[in-house]
Amino acid sequence: MAFSIDLNLLRTFVVVYRAKNLTAAAESLRISQPAVSHAIRRLRDHFDDPLFVRTGTGVRPTRFAADLYAEISAPLSQIVARTEDGTRFDPGTSQRRFRIALTDLGEAVLLPRILLATGGPASRIAIEVVPLDIDTVVRDVLSRDIDAAITSSPLPGPVRQETLFQDRYACLVPADLEDDEGRVRVEDLRRLPEARVGNSAGHRAITEAVLTLGAGVLSRRPQVEVPRFTALPWIVARSGFVAIVPIDAFSALPLPAGAKLLELPFSSPTTSVHLISHPDASAASANAWFLDSIRSALAR
């Protein structure tokens, strides 16, 4: 790669690659779409490759673009972080963009509090949320593809992990189901089909703990498995299923009329919700501020 290439062009390339859409990339960069198109044209000329091919919903990267992204995304993020840290970070005037990985439940319950802690509607700070994938989150944090993640699963590898708060589990049931002094009855748990969130959401360990405590009551195999927590209340309300869910998070959500929360008929395991970040994240003032904002927003 020639050293004369403009780093801003590469930043534009990375944002387009992630967004897969020129309009979304322009909004993310806070520049016009023609400016994004012009940057991509310059990069096409430089690399002698189309880089992106138009699709019905946006653009698709070429094989060369995918290889280029894999090579430059992490070092470019480090260069940008060091450059920005060379000047005093002022959250009141900065237009810095942070990326955080959350489950859909985190988006609904935790993100509004994080947005307020980072300045709310008046802030010029931008936050991009990406879906949490427990299988890739360590790699994404270490490569600086994301600045932070929030998960209920402890993770391997040299990432920084700190406990934000603890939650426990309850049972989401049809609203007309009879209860036993606020608890779901064992016979109903055995009788009713279960809906469960898949392992990509990071609840594998806690699911195993619930199944162990509920051995003989809960089936090891759910009748339906979904990728998102927020689908569960509607499945329970409209289809007569039950679902084991984190109680504090679901207590903060408006449930449909056909669903309600009940305590489990056995001891509920406690789960710790973790903030995941790069081991060196606090060395950069912007990242340190972002992590502190998350901590203060979610402290209990």
C-alpha positions, 0 to 999 in steps of 0.5 A: 500500500502506498504511504501517500494514501489519505487516512480519511479515505481509509476511515470512510472505507471502513465505515462503508464496509461495516454499514454496507450502505453509502447513505448510512455511512454518510450519516455515520461520518456526518458528511454528504453521500456525494463525499462518501462516493467520491472517497470510494472512487478515489480508493477504487482508482488507488487499488484498481478494484471496484471495492463495492458492488451495488445490491438492492439494499446497499453495497456488497464488498468485493473479495479484495475489499474484505481482505483489505478490511481485515488488514487495516481495520484494527491498526487504523482504529489504533492510529485514530485512537492515538491521534485523538488522544493526542488532543484533549478529549472534550465530550461537550464538543467532540463528535467521536463515534463509539461502537458497543455490542449489545443484545436486543435486551441491552438495546431496550433496557440499558442503551437509553441509560447509556445515551443519557449518561453520554450527553443525551439528545444535545450531545454531539457524541455518536454511538453505534450499536452492533448485535452481540455475538458471543462467538466473535466479541473477544476478537472484535474487542481486541481488534478494536472493531468495537469499543465495548460490549455488555454480556452476562457470560464471562469470556476467555482471552485477555479482554478486560471484564468488570461486573456492572450488576447482577440479575436473577431469573424468573419465568415468563408465562401466559397471563391467565396461568394460575400461580402458586403464591407468585411462583409458576407451578412445577406441573405447568413448567413440565406441561407447557412448551418452552421458548428459549434464546439461542446461545449467540446472545451469551446466555449459554452458561446461565441456561445450563445453570437453570436447567441443572437446578430445574432438572426433571422440570425443564426440558433440555431441548426447547420447542422453539429457539429465537435469536432475540429476547424481545420476541419472547413476550409475544411468543408467550402471550400469543402461543401459550409458551413459557420462557426463562428470562432475566427478571430485572431486565424484563421488569423494566419492559412493558409486557403484552397483555397476554404475558406476566412474570412469575418466580421459578419454583426452584432456586434461581441462579444469579448472573453477573452482567459484565462490561467488556473492553480492550485491556488498554482502553483506559489509556486513551482519554476518549475510551476511558470517558466512554467506559466511565459513562457506561459504569455510571449509567448502569451502577446499582 
